[in-house]
Amino acid sequence: MSDAKTTLLLCDCEGSADVDGDAICRACAPFGEASLHTSLCRTEMNVVASALADGNTLVACAQEAARFADIAEEVEAEQNLATLDIRDRALWSEEGAQAAPKVAALMADHGWTDRATGAMDLESEGVCLVYGPGEAAMAAADALADTLVVTVMLSDEGDALPRWDAPYPVLKGRVSRLTGHLGGFEVLADGVAEAVPGGRGGFVFEAPQDGGKSRCDIVLDLTGGASLVPAPNKRDGYLRADPTNPAAIATALREAAGMIGTFEKPLYIDFHAELCAHSRSGRPGCTRCLDVCPTGAISPDGETVKIDPMVCAGCGGCSAVCPSGAAEYALPRPNETRMRLQAMLDAYTEAGGVAPQVLIHDEREGRPLIAMAARFGRGLPASVLPIAVNEVTQVGHDLLLGALAMGASRVFIHLPERVRREGEADPLDFQVALFGAFMDGTGQGEGRVRLVETDDPDTLCEALYDAMPAPIEVEPISPVGDKRAATRLSISALASSVEPFPLPAGAPYGQVVMNIEACTLCLACVSQCPVGALLDNENKPQVGFREDACLQCGICVSTCPESALALEPRFNPDEAARRVRVLHEEEPFCCVDCGKPFGSPGTVKRILEKLGGKHWMFENPDRARLIQMCDDCRVQVAFKTSDNPFQGGEKPRVRTTDDYLGGPYGKPPKLH
């Protein structure tokens, strides 16, 4: 819709919603000329047609979007139509009469346009491997043979019978490894034996061989055992079904038959390798994304990691836990979600709403649950503003803190039971725990975030109508920037003091603690720090530290040859965290020969302890003194000593004419 005048058509759905029409129309005034109706999809369709013919029209009913689209087509005004659900999310509620500010917030969210994300094409030619036992695998192959190019691999011959007219090959074997995705699976198998076409009776197979390798587009796994890939429900092209469950097999067959052609796969993650702190010079660092990825789409790649976009299923866990922003969620970006939420909270407040709460949910399971709660239960409270994201596991602490800093009193996150059951809730659990630590540290107390794990609409309502904690006394801010910048801005608004407070192990904020007695100022930690949190000084031996930049990746700890460093997860709200503070410094060590500064006393002392009198080159004190010299003096003195390892034998005397005429070499030669 354009920025021209918009007509807002609201509906109380045949009088089933108890609403204050005047209040809602006043609240929606900033978004267009609003009016409340009762039956826009039936007896008042002429109102919709008239509004569409006149210009941009927003009909606040998503259930009958298809009917309104037909009306728009009839009046040749398809471009003027938009629809929005406020009935399930606001009007069908015990508190529907107080929902005017909430409706304004939903209007503000509707006007927000996310930046489009990229996509890649998956190409499938329908080459399918049916893998499973006996007759179940053969029957599945029979059903797919007319649609797909099928190969059967029997995990167990069992009761399988040969087909005299089978248009597909049959093998026996055991899949040892499966990698890839729809249109690009690679299968490794052992004990592979092809069925012999001749002979009577059951199957006869050739001698088995290990190391079989092949490629296919689709894999139908009917073994009923462990999955061949991580997170099987998220792997495009990989289908599983219990061989004893006909309904499950039928569903899998229907899905497999439709997997031919070109499919568009969103690029869920924008990866910025230059920000990754996975490792440096072979020293291990951050592995947070590797630890949480359920599909195995992330793997090490030298000093960074790589993400296979064809395998990535878009859960967003890597983005939530990434400390540097290297793995950035793109559907939408975290900063865009914060901006959406701010638009909703601002509209809610401007319409007279107080103490807003936020409900974060997904579209696939959360949105239908909200609809069920509205139709058969208490509906959402008037103060709860629902905001949809692609996956709730993409939610990070920066969004939760930002919601409070922008004026929300509490944040709910709806977690479908499936997520916990499939083992994908760990990233969100940690983000909630980290948020709790921030609340303790800022003095805001408990109860500001609640994870609602349920598939039951009544349980959802019970949680949402629970007693709300006291509103937060905060001057709302706009936490813009990357996740670390947004977090610092939010904490600045929420914290009651600037004293540092502890965070749980694994938190991406904290300080580096140095054992000064052990540190030799070799500066190995400085050279390996991927974000410049550790710094040197060109004028003297010194290690500086900027806490605001530290990711707690641990590369400095694994690099330090003296084990002098340790990590302390915490958050320092003070502005001093942005400035460099000195962890350790010494006056330069001066050459004992020429007096030129060339290193740190600690480094020279440690080298003397390790080599002086112990290494063959520095066995005596004079030789050990070389360690205390600058490069120039060390070279000059070394070449003047008699035990110089580069010293050759005594140089022979140069022969002259006298030697040949009568010197020590004998009589002069005869002249001819």
Secondary structure per residue as TSV (DSSP state, phi and psi in degrees):
chain	resnum	aa	ss	phi	psi
A	1	M	-	360.0	146.2
A	2	S	-	-83.1	-178.8
A	3	D	S	-85.1	5.5
A	4	A	S	-68.4	172.7
A	5	K	-	-53.8	136.1
A	6	T	E	-117.7	136.5
A	7	T	E	-97.7	126.8
A	8	L	E	-104.4	117.9
A	9	L	E	-107.2	111.0
A	10	L	E	-100.8	156.1
A	11	C	E	-144.4	136.6
A	12	D	-	-93.3	13.8
A	13	C	T	54.7	70.3
A	14	E	T	58.7	31.1
A	15	G	T	75.8	10.1
A	16	S	T	-79.1	-12.1
A	17	A	S	-107.4	129.3
A	18	D	-	-87.6	97.9
A	19	V	-	-128.1	158.8
A	20	D	-	-100.0	94.7
A	21	G	H	-59.4	-42.9
A	22	D	H	-64.0	-42.3
A	23	A	H	-64.2	-40.5
A	24	I	H	-66.5	-42.1
A	25	C	H	-64.6	-37.6
A	26	R	H	-67.0	-40.9
A	27	A	H	-65.2	-31.6
A	28	C	T	-89.5	-2.5
A	29	A	G	-54.0	-37.9
A	30	P	G	-63.2	-16.0
A	31	F	G	-104.0	-9.5
A	32	G	S	154.0	178.9
A	33	E	E	-82.2	112.9
A	34	A	E	-104.4	148.5
A	35	S	E	-147.7	147.2
A	36	L	E	-103.3	134.0
A	37	H	E	-128.9	178.4
A	38	T	S	-116.3	-32.9
A	39	S	-	-146.1	65.0
A	40	L	T	-64.8	-27.1
A	41	C	T	-88.0	-3.1
A	42	R	T	-133.5	-88.9
A	43	T	T	-73.7	-16.8
A	44	E	T	-115.0	29.1
A	45	M	H	-63.8	-26.1
A	46	N	H	-63.9	-30.6
A	47	V	H	-64.3	-42.0
A	48	V	H	-64.9	-45.2
A	49	A	H	-61.6	-42.1
A	50	S	H	-65.0	-42.9
A	51	A	H	-64.9	-41.2
A	52	L	H	-65.0	-40.0
A	53	A	H	-66.2	-26.6
A	54	D	H	-83.4	-26.9
A	55	G	S	158.8	-160.3
A	56	N	E	-58.5	131.6
A	57	T	E	-136.3	128.7
A	58	L	E	-110.4	114.0
A	59	V	E	-97.1	119.9
A	60	A	S	-83.0	61.3
A	61	C	-	-156.6	112.9
A	62	A	S	-91.4	-21.4
A	63	Q	T	-62.8	-39.0
A	64	E	T	-103.5	32.2
A	65	A	H	-58.8	-37.7
A	66	A	H	-64.5	-39.5
A	67	R	H	-64.7	-42.3
A	68	F	H	-68.2	-31.8
A	69	A	H	-64.6	-37.9
A	70	D	H	-64.1	-40.1
A	71	I	H	-64.1	-43.1
A	72	A	H	-61.9	-37.2
A	73	E	H	-66.3	-38.1
A	74	E	H	-63.3	-37.6
A	75	V	T	-96.1	10.0
A	76	E	T	54.7	49.5
A	77	A	-	-138.4	40.9
A	78	E	G	-58.3	-33.9
A	79	Q	G	-71.4	-13.1
A	80	N	G	-91.0	-5.1
A	81	L	E	-98.8	137.7
A	82	A	E	-143.9	148.9
A	83	T	E	-125.9	156.3
A	84	L	-	-150.6	136.1
A	85	D	-	-88.4	113.2
A	86	I	-	-117.7	-14.3
A	87	R	I	-64.7	-55.9
A	88	D	I	-70.4	-31.7
A	89	R	I	-93.2	-11.8
A	90	A	I	-143.2	-49.0
A	91	L	I	-80.3	-42.3
A	92	W	S	-77.8	87.8
A	93	S	S	-160.8	153.6
A	94	E	T	-59.8	-25.0
A	95	E	T	-112.0	29.5
A	96	G	G	-60.1	-31.8
A	97	A	G	-68.1	-20.4
A	98	Q	G	-103.8	16.0
A	99	A	-	-89.3	6.3
A	100	A	H	-57.5	-49.0
A	101	P	H	-60.8	-35.3
A	102	K	H	-66.8	-39.2
A	103	V	H	-61.5	-40.3
A	104	A	H	-60.8	-39.8
A	105	A	H	-64.1	-41.6
A	106	L	H	-65.4	-35.8
A	107	M	H	-62.6	-41.4
A	108	A	H	-65.0	-37.4
A	109	D	H	-70.0	-34.4
A	110	H	H	-62.5	-32.9
A	111	G	T	-78.8	-4.7
A	112	W	-	-86.2	132.1
A	113	T	-	-113.6	118.6
A	114	D	-	-74.0	147.8
A	115	R	-	-68.8	134.6
A	116	A	-	-65.4	140.2
A	117	T	-	-96.3	164.7
A	118	G	-	-79.0	175.0
A	119	A	E	-153.6	157.8
A	120	M	E	-127.5	156.3
A	121	D	E	-97.1	134.5
A	122	L	E	-103.2	123.2
A	123	E	E	-105.3	122.6
A	124	S	E	-124.6	126.2
A	125	E	-	-97.1	4.7
A	126	G	-	85.4	19.1
A	127	V	E	-80.3	116.8
A	128	C	E	-122.8	133.8
A	129	L	E	-101.1	120.9
A	130	V	E	-99.8	116.8
A	131	Y	E	-122.1	118.6
A	132	G	E	175.0	-176.6
A	133	P	E	-89.3	145.1
A	134	G	H	43.4	-138.0
A	135	E	H	-67.7	-25.4
A	136	A	H	-61.7	-43.7
A	137	A	H	-67.9	-40.7
A	138	M	H	-65.4	-40.9
A	139	A	H	-65.9	-38.7
A	140	A	H	-64.2	-40.4
A	141	A	H	-63.8	-40.2
A	142	D	H	-59.2	-41.8
A	143	A	H	-70.0	-28.1
A	144	L	H	-97.6	-12.4
A	145	A	T	-61.6	-29.6
A	146	D	T	-77.8	-15.5
A	147	T	T	-110.1	-41.0
A	148	L	S	-115.6	164.6
A	149	V	E	-90.5	104.2
A	150	V	E	-103.4	142.0
A	151	T	E	-128.4	134.9
A	152	V	E	-104.3	130.7
A	153	M	E	-120.7	114.5
A	154	L	E	-83.4	119.5
A	155	S	E	-75.4	-25.3
A	156	D	E	-151.9	121.3
A	157	E	-	-59.2	-43.2
A	158	G	T	47.3	-124.5
A	159	D	T	-97.1	16.9
A	160	A	-	-65.6	136.8
A	161	L	-	-117.3	139.4
A	162	P	-	-63.1	145.3
A	163	R	-	-100.4	129.3
A	164	W	T	-68.7	-23.9
A	165	D	T	-120.8	24.8
A	166	A	-	-62.4	126.3
A	167	P	S	-89.5	20.3
A	168	Y	S	-138.3	150.8
A	169	P	-	-77.3	151.5
A	170	V	E	-122.9	131.7
A	171	L	E	-130.0	166.9
A	172	K	E	-122.9	137.7
A	173	G	E	177.2	-174.5
A	174	R	E	-134.8	118.9
A	175	V	E	-70.7	120.2
A	176	S	E	-95.1	-24.8
A	177	R	E	-158.4	138.0
A	178	L	E	-132.1	124.4
A	179	T	E	-130.8	162.9
A	180	G	-	108.1	-155.2
A	181	H	-	-160.0	179.0
A	182	L	T	-52.2	124.0
A	183	G	T	86.2	-2.4
A	184	G	-	-157.7	45.9
A	185	F	E	-82.9	142.9
A	186	E	E	-119.3	125.7
A	187	V	E	-112.5	128.3
A	188	L	E	-113.1	133.8
A	189	A	E	-141.9	149.3
A	190	D	E	-115.7	160.3
A	191	G	E	62.8	33.6
A	192	V	E	-80.3	128.1
A	193	A	E	-141.0	131.1
A	194	E	E	-87.4	143.2
A	195	A	B	-68.9	137.1
A	196	V	-	-82.4	125.9
A	197	P	S	-69.0	-26.8
A	198	G	-	-89.5	171.5
A	199	G	S	98.1	158.1
A	200	R	S	-95.5	167.2
A	201	G	S	82.6	-151.6
A	202	G	S	-75.8	-166.6
A	203	F	-	-67.6	140.7
A	204	V	-	-123.1	129.5
A	205	F	B	-115.2	153.0
A	206	E	-	-71.1	174.6
A	207	A	-	-62.8	132.5
A	208	P	-	-71.5	150.2
A	209	Q	B	-135.3	144.7
A	210	D	S	-91.0	162.6
A	211	G	-	81.7	20.9
A	212	G	E	-65.7	143.0
A	213	K	E	-140.2	135.4
A	214	S	E	-156.6	170.9
A	215	R	E	-127.0	151.7
A	216	C	E	-156.3	171.3
A	217	D	S	-96.2	-32.2
A	218	I	E	-135.7	142.9
A	219	V	E	-125.7	122.1
A	220	L	E	-107.1	108.2
A	221	D	E	-98.7	110.9
A	222	L	-	-112.0	19.0
A	223	T	S	-71.3	-27.8
A	224	G	-	77.2	3.4
A	225	G	S	-99.1	-153.6
A	226	A	S	-64.4	147.4
A	227	S	-	-64.2	148.3
A	228	L	S	-82.0	-13.0
A	229	V	S	-136.1	155.3
A	230	P	S	-66.2	150.6
A	231	A	S	44.8	63.1
A	232	P	G	-59.3	-30.6
A	233	N	G	-69.8	-13.2
A	234	K	G	-106.6	2.6
A	235	R	S	-97.4	109.8
A	236	D	T	-59.8	131.0
A	237	G	T	91.0	-9.3
A	238	Y	E	-105.4	118.8
A	239	L	E	-120.5	136.7
A	240	R	E	-124.3	148.3
A	241	A	-	-155.9	144.9
A	242	D	-	-69.9	124.4
A	243	P	T	-64.8	-14.0
A	244	T	T	-97.0	2.0
A	245	N	-	-113.7	97.4
A	246	P	H	-59.0	-37.0
A	247	A	H	-65.7	-42.6
A	248	A	H	-65.1	-39.4
A	249	I	H	-64.6	-41.9
A	250	A	H	-61.5	-41.4
A	251	T	H	-63.6	-43.8
A	252	A	H	-64.1	-39.5
A	253	L	H	-64.3	-40.7
A	254	R	H	-64.1	-41.8
A	255	E	H	-67.5	-42.7
A	256	A	H	-62.1	-40.9
A	257	A	H	-63.3	-24.0
A	258	G	T	-91.4	2.0
A	259	M	-	-95.0	55.2
A	260	I	-	-126.4	133.0
A	261	G	E	121.7	-155.3
A	262	T	E	-109.4	128.5
A	263	F	E	-122.8	137.5
A	264	E	E	-90.8	127.0
A	265	K	E	-115.7	122.0
A	266	P	E	-63.7	150.0
A	267	L	-	-92.9	98.0
A	268	Y	-	-73.7	-29.8
A	269	I	E	-120.6	129.0
A	270	D	E	-95.0	116.0
A	271	F	E	-103.8	126.6
A	272	H	-	-110.2	94.0
A	273	A	G	-60.4	-30.8
A	274	E	G	-67.1	-16.4
A	275	L	G	-96.5	-7.5
A	276	C	-	-73.7	137.7
A	277	A	-	-116.3	40.2
A	278	H	S	-68.5	-44.7
A	279	S	E	-164.5	165.3
A	280	R	E	-144.7	129.8
A	281	S	T	52.3	38.1
A	282	G	T	80.9	-0.5
A	283	R	E	-90.8	128.6
A	284	P	E	-70.5	146.6
A	285	G	-	-134.7	-125.0
A	286	C	-	-73.0	132.6
A	287	T	-	-128.7	21.0
A	288	R	H	-59.6	-44.9
A	289	C	H	-68.1	-37.6
A	290	L	H	-63.2	-35.2
A	291	D	H	-72.0	-27.2
A	292	V	H	-106.8	-14.0
A	293	C	-	-64.9	118.7
A	294	P	S	-78.5	-21.3
A	295	T	S	-97.7	-8.4
A	296	G	-	74.5	23.3
A	297	A	-	-75.9	-14.6
A	298	I	E	-108.3	135.2
A	299	S	E	-143.9	153.8
A	300	P	E	-62.7	148.2
A	301	D	E	-147.1	73.9
A	302	G	T	70.7	-124.8
A	303	E	T	-82.5	-4.3
A	304	T	E	-130.8	-165.6
A	305	V	E	-123.8	168.0
A	306	K	E	-129.3	147.4
A	307	I	E	-117.7	122.4
A	308	D	-	-80.9	106.6
A	309	P	T	-65.9	-21.6
A	310	M	T	-76.3	-23.4
A	311	V	T	-97.5	-30.2
A	312	C	-	-56.5	129.3
A	313	A	-	-102.9	1.2
A	314	G	-	82.2	23.3
A	315	C	-	-67.7	-27.1
A	316	G	-	81.7	4.9
A	317	G	H	-60.4	-38.0
A	318	C	H	-63.1	-39.9
A	319	S	H	-67.0	-38.1
A	320	A	H	-64.8	-37.6
A	321	V	H	-96.1	-12.2
A	322	C	-	-64.3	123.3
A	323	P	S	-78.9	-19.5
A	324	S	S	-107.1	-12.1
A	325	G	S	85.8	11.4
A	326	A	S	-63.5	-41.3
A	327	A	E	-97.6	103.1
A	328	E	E	-111.3	123.9
A	329	Y	E	-67.9	139.4
A	330	A	-	-116.1	7.4
A	331	L	S	-136.2	68.9
A	332	P	S	-91.4	-175.3
A	333	R	-	-73.3	150.1
A	334	P	H	-54.4	-39.8
A	335	N	H	-65.3	-33.8
A	336	E	H	-69.4	-36.8
A	337	T	H	-65.7	-40.4
A	338	R	H	-62.4	-38.3
A	339	M	H	-68.5	-38.8
A	340	R	H	-58.5	-47.5
A	341	L	H	-63.6	-39.1
A	342	Q	H	-64.1	-39.9
A	343	A	H	-60.7	-40.4
A	344	M	H	-66.2	-46.5
A	345	L	H	-65.4	-38.9
A	346	D	H	-64.5	-44.4
A	347	A	H	-64.6	-39.5
A	348	Y	H	-61.2	-45.4
A	349	T	H	-68.7	-42.6
A	350	E	H	-64.4	-26.3
A	351	A	T	-86.2	5.1
A	352	G	T	98.9	4.1
A	353	G	-	-73.3	150.2
A	354	V	-	-129.0	153.8
A	355	A	S	47.7	59.3
A	356	P	-	-69.6	148.3
A	357	Q	E	-121.6	158.0
A	358	V	E	-121.5	135.9
A	359	L	E	-117.5	112.0
A	360	I	E	-93.4	128.6
A	361	H	E	-148.3	168.2
A	362	D	E	-99.8	169.0
A	363	E	T	-81.3	-32.7
A	364	R	T	-71.1	-44.4
A	365	E	T	-118.5	-32.0
A	366	G	H	-70.2	-43.4
A	367	R	H	-63.6	-46.4
A	368	P	H	-61.4	-34.2
A	369	L	H	-65.7	-39.4
A	370	I	H	-62.7	-40.9
A	371	A	H	-63.4	-40.7
A	372	M	H	-66.7	-39.3
A	373	A	H	-63.9	-34.9
A	374	A	H	-73.6	-39.2
A	375	R	H	-76.8	-38.2
A	376	F	H	-118.2	-8.1
A	377	G	S	-123.5	-149.3
A	378	R	-	-83.3	-14.1
A	379	G	-	74.7	177.3
A	380	L	-	-79.9	142.9
A	381	P	-	-60.5	156.0
A	382	A	T	-66.1	-22.3
A	383	S	T	-91.7	-5.6
A	384	V	E	-93.8	117.4
A	385	L	E	-99.9	112.5
A	386	P	E	-81.7	135.9
A	387	I	E	-133.1	126.3
A	388	A	E	-92.1	138.9
A	389	V	E	-125.0	168.9
A	390	N	S	-66.1	-48.5
A	391	E	-	-141.5	133.8
A	392	V	G	-67.7	-20.6
A	393	T	G	-72.2	-5.1
A	394	Q	G	-84.0	-9.4
A	395	V	-	-71.8	129.8
A	396	G	-	-112.9	170.2
A	397	H	H	-63.0	-26.6
A	398	D	H	-64.0	-38.0
A	399	L	H	-70.6	-40.9
A	400	L	H	-64.2	-46.1
A	401	L	H	-66.0	-39.5
A	402	G	H	-62.2	-36.3
A	403	A	H	-60.3	-43.5
A	404	L	H	-69.3	-39.9
A	405	A	H	-67.0	-24.0
A	406	M	T	-89.0	-1.2
A	407	G	T	121.1	-5.0
A	408	A	-	-72.4	149.8
A	409	S	S	-93.1	-26.2
A	410	R	E	-159.8	153.8
A	411	V	E	-123.9	127.5
A	412	F	E	-103.5	143.3
A	413	I	E	-125.0	118.4
A	414	H	E	-83.5	121.8
A	415	L	E	-113.7	110.7
A	416	P	-	-58.4	144.7
A	417	E	H	-60.1	-28.4
A	418	R	H	-57.5	-38.0
A	419	V	H	-62.8	-45.2
A	420	R	H	-67.5	-41.0
A	421	R	H	-62.8	-35.3
A	422	E	T	-88.7	7.0
A	423	G	T	72.9	30.0
A	424	E	-	-114.1	14.1
A	425	A	-	-92.5	-7.3
A	426	D	H	-58.4	-45.5
A	427	P	H	-58.9	-42.0
A	428	L	H	-68.4	-39.2
A	429	D	H	-56.6	-43.7
A	430	F	H	-68.4	-38.5
A	431	Q	H	-64.0	-37.6
A	432	V	H	-67.5	-42.0
A	433	A	H	-63.4	-40.4
A	434	L	H	-64.9	-41.1
A	435	F	H	-60.3	-42.0
A	436	G	H	-60.8	-39.7
A	437	A	H	-64.7	-38.0
A	438	F	H	-64.4	-40.2
A	439	M	H	-64.4	-40.9
A	440	D	H	-62.7	-43.2
A	441	G	H	-70.1	-30.8
A	442	T	H	-88.7	-5.7
A	443	G	T	81.9	15.3
A	444	Q	-	-86.9	-9.4
A	445	G	-	79.0	-172.6
A	446	E	S	-89.8	170.8
A	447	G	-	83.3	10.8
A	448	R	S	-86.4	-14.6
A	449	V	E	-138.0	143.3
A	450	R	E	-142.2	126.9
A	451	L	E	-91.3	116.5
A	452	V	E	-104.5	101.2
A	453	E	E	-95.6	99.7
A	454	T	-	-163.5	153.7
A	455	D	S	-113.1	10.6
A	456	D	-	-106.3	123.2
A	457	P	H	-63.4	-34.0
A	458	D	H	-67.2	-39.5
A	459	T	H	-65.1	-37.6
A	460	L	H	-61.6	-47.5
A	461	C	H	-62.4	-41.2
A	462	E	H	-58.2	-41.2
A	463	A	H	-68.5	-39.9
A	464	L	H	-71.9	-28.7
A	465	Y	T	-90.4	6.0
A	466	D	S	-63.2	155.0
A	467	A	-	-55.7	129.8
A	468	M	-	-87.7	140.2
A	469	P	-	-64.3	164.0
A	470	A	-	-59.8	143.0
A	471	P	-	-57.1	150.0
A	472	I	-	-83.7	129.2
A	473	E	-	-83.3	96.6
A	474	V	-	-146.4	143.7
A	475	E	-	-83.8	111.2
A	476	P	-	-55.6	141.1
A	477	I	-	-126.5	176.1
A	478	S	-	-113.4	98.8
A	479	P	-	-78.8	78.2
A	480	V	-	-90.9	174.4
A	481	G	S	98.5	-171.6
A	482	D	S	-71.1	177.4
A	483	K	H	-63.7	-35.1
A	484	R	H	-72.1	-41.1
A	485	A	H	-65.5	-42.1
A	486	A	H	-63.7	-39.6
A	487	T	H	-62.8	-45.0
A	488	R	H	-64.4	-40.4
A	489	L	H	-63.0	-41.4
A	490	S	H	-64.9	-44.7
A	491	I	H	-64.9	-35.7
A	492	S	H	-60.5	-34.9
A	493	A	H	-79.1	-30.9
A	494	L	H	-93.9	-27.5
A	495	A	-	-72.6	139.0
A	496	S	S	-87.7	-12.7
A	497	S	S	-148.3	174.2
A	498	V	-	-108.5	18.0
A	499	E	-	-77.9	139.1
A	500	P	-	-62.0	148.8
A	501	F	E	-135.6	151.6
A	502	P	E	-73.6	153.8
A	503	L	-	-126.8	159.7
A	504	P	-	-67.6	157.5
A	505	A	T	-56.3	137.3
A	506	G	T	94.1	-5.5
A	507	A	-	-65.5	146.6
A	508	P	S	-86.7	18.8
A	509	Y	-	-129.8	148.6
A	510	G	E	158.2	-171.6
A	511	Q	E	-121.9	161.8
A	512	V	E	-98.8	125.5
A	513	V	E	-100.5	130.0
A	514	M	E	-115.7	134.8
A	515	N	-	-86.1	100.8
A	516	I	T	-63.3	-33.4
A	517	E	T	-64.9	-32.0
A	518	A	T	-88.6	-25.6
A	519	C	-	-69.7	132.0
A	520	T	-	-105.1	5.5
A	521	L	-	56.6	40.7
A	522	C	-	-74.2	-17.9
A	523	L	-	69.0	17.4
A	524	A	H	-62.4	-37.2
A	525	C	H	-64.3	-39.1
A	526	V	H	-64.3	-41.9
A	527	S	H	-68.0	-24.0
A	528	Q	H	-101.8	-13.3
A	529	C	-	-61.1	121.9
A	530	P	S	-78.0	-12.9
A	531	V	S	-121.9	5.3
A	532	G	S	72.3	24.6
A	533	A	-	-72.4	-31.5
A	534	L	E	-101.3	131.5
A	535	L	E	-133.9	154.0
A	536	D	E	-108.5	-178.3
A	537	N	-	-132.0	122.0
A	538	E	T	-69.3	-12.7
A	539	N	T	-97.5	-15.6
A	540	K	S	-162.4	159.3
A	541	P	S	-65.3	115.2
A	542	Q	E	-160.2	142.0
A	543	V	E	-117.6	117.2
A	544	G	E	-102.8	161.7
A	545	F	E	-142.8	131.5
A	546	R	-	-114.7	104.8
A	547	E	G	-63.8	-34.8
A	548	D	G	-59.7	-26.9
A	549	A	G	-90.4	-15.4
A	550	C	-	-70.0	129.0
A	551	L	-	-95.6	-4.6
A	552	Q	-	58.0	39.2
A	553	C	-	-77.0	-25.3
A	554	G	-	87.8	2.8
A	555	I	H	-63.4	-38.2
A	556	C	H	-63.7	-38.1
A	557	V	H	-65.7	-43.4
A	558	S	H	-74.3	-18.9
A	559	T	H	-85.4	-35.8
A	560	C	-	-57.8	119.4
A	561	P	T	-72.0	-16.1
A	562	E	T	-103.8	3.9
A	563	S	-	52.3	43.1
A	564	A	-	-95.0	-1.4
A	565	L	E	-117.2	150.3
A	566	A	E	-146.8	158.5
A	567	L	E	-102.8	141.5
A	568	E	E	-129.2	102.2
A	569	P	E	-68.1	126.1
A	570	R	E	-167.3	173.3
A	571	F	E	-129.9	131.1
A	572	N	-	-110.7	104.7
A	573	P	-	-71.7	-15.7
A	574	D	S	-65.1	146.5
A	575	E	G	-63.5	-17.8
A	576	A	G	-61.7	-23.3
A	577	A	G	-64.4	-20.9
A	578	R	G	-83.5	-14.6
A	579	R	S	-99.1	158.5
A	580	V	-	-82.5	129.1
A	581	R	E	-118.9	150.5
A	582	V	E	-84.1	124.7
A	583	L	E	-85.8	-39.2
A	584	H	E	-160.8	138.3
A	585	E	E	-152.0	156.0
A	586	E	-	-142.6	159.4
A	587	E	-	-71.7	145.5
A	588	P	-	-60.7	146.5
A	589	F	E	-80.3	134.3
A	590	C	E	-103.8	141.5
A	591	C	-	-56.4	131.1
A	592	V	T	-72.6	-8.1
A	593	D	T	-102.6	-51.9
A	594	C	T	-109.7	-10.9
A	595	G	-	84.5	3.6
A	596	K	-	-75.7	132.5
A	597	P	E	-69.3	136.6
A	598	F	E	-146.1	-1.9
A	599	G	E	-173.5	-169.4
A	600	S	-	-102.2	146.7
A	601	P	H	-57.3	-38.0
A	602	G	H	-63.4	-42.2
A	603	T	H	-64.5	-45.3
A	604	V	H	-62.7	-42.1
A	605	K	H	-62.3	-43.0
A	606	R	H	-67.1	-37.4
A	607	I	H	-66.4	-40.0
A	608	L	H	-61.8	-41.3
A	609	E	H	-63.9	-36.2
A	610	K	H	-83.2	-30.6
A	611	L	H	-114.4	-33.1
A	612	G	T	-60.7	120.8
A	613	G	T	74.4	1.2
A	614	K	T	-116.9	-34.5
A	615	H	S	-94.1	144.7
A	616	W	G	-61.5	-25.5
A	617	M	G	-78.4	-16.8
A	618	F	G	-129.8	40.5
A	619	E	-	-72.9	-36.7
A	620	N	S	-103.3	159.4
A	621	P	H	-58.7	-35.7
A	622	D	H	-64.2	-41.5
A	623	R	H	-69.2	-39.3
A	624	A	H	-63.8	-25.2
A	625	R	G	-63.2	-23.4
A	626	L	G	-58.9	-32.0
A	627	I	G	-62.6	-27.5
A	628	Q	G	-92.6	10.9
A	629	M	S	-106.7	155.5
A	630	C	-	-71.4	172.1
A	631	D	H	-59.4	-44.3
A	632	D	H	-63.7	-48.7
A	633	C	H	-66.7	-37.0
A	634	R	H	-62.2	-41.9
A	635	V	H	-66.0	-45.3
A	636	Q	H	-63.4	-46.1
A	637	V	H	-67.8	-39.2
A	638	A	H	-61.3	-38.4
A	639	F	H	-80.8	-10.1
A	640	K	H	-92.5	-15.1
A	641	T	S	-79.8	151.2
A	642	S	T	-73.2	-23.4
A	643	D	T	-100.7	26.5
A	644	N	-	-60.7	122.7
A	645	P	T	-63.3	-15.6
A	646	F	T	-96.1	1.4
A	647	Q	-	-73.0	130.5
A	648	G	-	-88.7	-174.7
A	649	G	S	-71.5	179.0
A	650	E	-	-66.8	133.1
A	651	K	-	-71.9	127.2
A	652	P	-	-65.7	150.7
A	653	R	-	-66.4	143.6
A	654	V	-	-73.8	128.1
A	655	R	-	-74.1	143.6
A	656	T	-	-123.4	179.9
A	657	T	H	-63.0	-34.7
A	658	D	H	-61.4	-33.9
A	659	D	H	-61.2	-36.0
A	660	Y	H	-83.8	-22.6
A	661	L	H	-90.6	-8.4
A	662	G	H	159.0	20.5
A	663	G	S	-82.3	-157.2
A	664	P	T	-65.3	-8.0
A	665	Y	T	-91.1	6.6
A	666	G	-	114.3	-164.4
A	667	K	S	-71.6	152.2
A	668	P	-	-65.2	149.1
A	669	P	-	-68.0	152.8
A	670	K	-	-72.0	144.0
A	671	L	-	-99.4	129.0
A	672	H	-	-98.4	360.0
